Amino acid sequence: MAKVSWKPGNMIYPLPAVMVTCRDQGEDNIITIAWTGTICTNPPMTYISVRPERHSYEMIKNSGSFVINLTTKALVKATDFCGVRSGRDVDKFKETGLTKQEAQEIDAPVIAESPVNIECKVEKIVPLGSHHMFMAKVVNIMVDDDYMEENGRFALEKTNPLIYSHGSYFESGKQLGTFGYSVRKKKKRKRHNGKKSK
């Protein structure tokens, strides 16, 4: 199998396509972000990378907070719209028909239709080049109780999470395994009358 050398670039795909909500001086906005992820477990921290020319950049910089709203197959059109239209020109909540609710720990809106709303406070802004990274602490998470199981587990996979890869949106596929399954010991089958059960 031959390898072809490409110029350096962003090839870490797929990624979550999220809608980030923010508020500054009474103005609310939504920006679609793919450059996001986990950077620390304890304390829980995340990041978003935003181009300085984007309308939301100054809003997040000034307010010091934002909400990462996870997206689903049902939200794909709104997710795309909020990534290609500027909040300078349109009210994205009004144009998409998304329902605005209030965050619990920060002064920012959340998207009611999103199954998970991650409230964040900015800890540090790192200028990197085309994008600046907002490193943030997660201060609260709200989840849709329709996806809570009886054992207290949140079934995120049932929300049909939206993912982004090379300019295209995809719905998530079937489960292939769980963390550690490759080294987990197989359970022995019970024997009945001296024979293994089938």
C-alpha positions as CSV (number, residue, x, y, z in Angstrom):
1,M,0.0,0.0,0.0
2,A,1.6,3.3,-1.2
3,K,1.5,6.5,0.8
4,V,1.2,10.0,-0.8
5,S,2.7,13.0,0.9
6,W,0.4,16.0,1.3
7,K,1.2,19.5,2.6
8,P,0.5,20.0,6.3
9,G,-3.1,20.7,7.1
10,N,-6.1,19.7,9.2
11,M,-6.7,16.0,8.7
12,I,-8.1,15.0,12.1
13,Y,-11.6,14.0,11.1
14,P,-14.4,13.4,11.9
15,L,-15.2,16.1,14.5
16,P,-18.3,17.1,16.3
17,A,-20.2,19.9,14.7
18,V,-21.5,22.1,17.5
19,M,-23.5,25.3,17.8
20,V,-21.9,27.7,20.3
21,T,-24.2,30.3,21.9
22,C,-23.0,33.5,23.4
23,R,-24.2,36.9,24.8
24,D,-22.6,40.3,25.0
25,Q,-24.4,43.5,26.0
26,G,-27.8,42.0,25.5
27,E,-27.1,40.6,22.1
28,D,-27.3,36.8,21.6
29,N,-25.7,34.8,18.8
30,I,-25.0,31.3,17.5
31,I,-21.8,30.2,15.8
32,T,-21.2,26.8,14.3
33,I,-17.8,25.3,15.4
34,A,-16.0,22.2,14.4
35,W,-12.6,23.0,16.1
36,T,-13.6,21.9,19.6
37,G,-12.9,19.1,22.0
38,T,-11.8,18.0,25.5
39,I,-8.5,19.2,26.9
40,C,-8.7,18.1,30.6
41,T,-10.8,15.8,32.8
42,N,-10.1,17.3,36.2
43,P,-11.0,20.1,36.2
44,P,-13.3,19.5,33.2
45,M,-12.0,21.8,30.5
46,T,-12.8,22.2,26.8
47,Y,-11.9,24.6,24.0
48,I,-13.2,26.2,20.9
49,S,-11.1,27.8,18.2
50,V,-12.6,30.9,16.5
51,R,-11.4,33.2,13.7
52,P,-11.0,36.8,15.2
53,E,-13.0,38.2,12.3
54,R,-16.1,36.2,13.3
55,H,-18.9,38.2,15.0
56,S,-19.0,35.8,18.0
57,Y,-15.2,36.3,18.7
58,E,-15.5,39.7,20.3
59,M,-18.7,38.6,22.1
60,I,-17.1,35.6,23.7
61,K,-13.9,37.6,24.5
62,N,-15.9,40.4,26.2
63,S,-18.3,38.2,28.1
64,G,-15.8,35.5,29.1
65,S,-18.4,32.7,28.6
66,F,-20.2,30.5,26.0
67,V,-22.3,27.4,25.7
68,I,-21.4,24.4,23.5
69,N,-24.7,22.9,22.2
70,L,-24.3,19.4,20.8
71,T,-26.1,18.8,17.6
72,T,-28.2,16.0,16.0
73,K,-29.4,14.8,12.7
74,A,-32.6,16.9,13.2
75,L,-30.5,20.0,13.7
76,V,-28.3,19.7,10.6
77,K,-29.9,22.5,8.6
78,A,-29.7,25.0,11.5
79,T,-26.2,23.9,12.2
80,D,-25.1,24.7,8.7
81,F,-27.0,28.0,8.6
82,C,-25.3,29.2,11.8
83,G,-22.0,28.5,10.2
84,V,-22.5,30.4,7.0
85,R,-24.5,33.4,8.1
86,S,-23.2,36.2,10.3
87,G,-24.9,37.4,13.4
88,R,-24.0,40.9,12.3
89,D,-26.7,40.5,9.6
90,V,-29.3,38.2,11.0
91,D,-30.9,37.0,14.2
92,K,-30.0,33.3,14.0
93,F,-32.5,32.2,16.7
94,K,-35.3,33.9,14.7
95,E,-34.1,32.7,11.3
96,T,-33.6,29.0,12.4
97,G,-36.6,28.8,14.7
98,L,-34.5,27.5,17.5
99,T,-35.8,27.9,21.0
100,K,-33.8,30.1,23.3
101,Q,-33.4,29.2,27.0
102,E,-31.2,30.6,29.7
103,A,-28.1,28.9,31.0
104,Q,-28.0,28.2,34.7
105,E,-24.4,29.2,35.7
106,I,-23.5,31.8,33.1
107,D,-25.2,34.7,31.4
108,A,-25.8,33.2,28.0
109,P,-28.5,31.5,26.0
110,V,-28.8,27.7,25.3
111,I,-30.5,25.9,22.5
112,A,-33.5,24.0,23.9
113,E,-33.5,21.5,20.9
114,S,-29.9,20.5,21.7
115,P,-29.7,17.3,23.8
116,V,-26.6,18.6,25.7
117,N,-25.7,22.2,26.7
118,I,-22.2,22.6,28.1
119,E,-21.8,25.9,29.9
120,C,-18.2,27.3,29.8
121,K,-16.2,30.1,31.4
122,V,-13.1,31.2,29.5
123,E,-9.9,30.7,31.3
124,K,-7.4,31.7,28.6
125,I,-7.3,32.9,25.0
126,V,-4.4,31.6,23.0
127,P,-3.7,33.4,19.6
128,L,-2.6,30.7,17.2
129,G,-2.8,32.2,13.7
130,S,-6.0,32.0,11.6
131,H,-7.8,30.9,14.8
132,H,-7.6,31.9,18.5
133,M,-8.3,29.1,21.1
134,F,-10.7,29.9,23.9
135,M,-9.6,27.5,26.7
136,A,-12.5,27.2,29.1
137,K,-13.7,25.5,32.3
138,V,-17.0,23.5,32.1
139,V,-19.2,25.0,34.9
140,N,-22.5,23.2,34.2
141,I,-24.1,20.7,31.8
142,M,-27.8,20.5,31.0
143,V,-29.1,17.3,29.3
144,D,-32.4,16.3,27.8
145,D,-34.1,13.9,30.2
146,D,-35.7,12.0,27.3
147,Y,-32.3,10.3,26.9
148,M,-31.7,9.5,30.6
149,E,-31.9,5.8,31.4
150,E,-33.2,4.2,34.6
151,N,-29.6,3.5,35.8
152,G,-28.7,7.2,35.6
153,R,-26.8,6.8,32.3
154,F,-27.2,9.5,29.7
155,A,-27.7,7.7,26.3
156,L,-26.0,10.2,24.0
157,E,-25.8,7.8,21.2
158,K,-29.6,7.7,21.0
159,T,-29.6,11.4,20.1
160,N,-28.1,10.6,16.7
161,P,-25.1,13.0,17.2
162,L,-24.0,15.0,14.1
163,I,-20.4,14.8,13.0
164,Y,-18.4,16.8,10.5
165,S,-15.7,15.6,8.1
166,H,-14.1,17.4,5.2
167,G,-16.9,19.9,4.6
168,S,-19.7,17.3,5.0
169,Y,-22.1,16.4,7.8
170,F,-22.8,12.8,8.8
171,E,-25.0,11.1,11.4
172,S,-23.2,8.8,13.7
173,G,-23.1,5.0,12.9
174,K,-23.5,1.9,14.9
175,Q,-21.4,1.0,18.0
176,L,-18.3,-1.1,17.2
177,G,-17.1,-1.6,20.8
178,T,-16.7,0.0,24.2
179,F,-13.6,1.4,25.9
180,G,-11.3,-1.5,26.9
181,Y,-13.2,-4.2,25.0
182,S,-10.0,-5.3,23.2
183,V,-8.4,-6.5,26.4
184,R,-11.5,-7.4,28.4
185,K,-11.8,-11.1,29.4
186,K,-14.5,-13.0,27.8
187,K,-17.2,-14.3,30.1
188,K,-17.4,-18.1,30.3
189,R,-20.5,-19.7,29.1
190,K,-22.6,-21.5,31.7
191,R,-22.8,-25.3,31.5
192,H,-26.0,-27.2,31.5
193,N,-25.9,-31.0,32.1
194,G,-22.2,-31.0,31.5
195,K,-22.5,-29.2,28.1
196,K,-21.8,-25.6,27.3
197,S,-24.8,-23.5,26.4
198,K,-25.0,-22.4,22.8
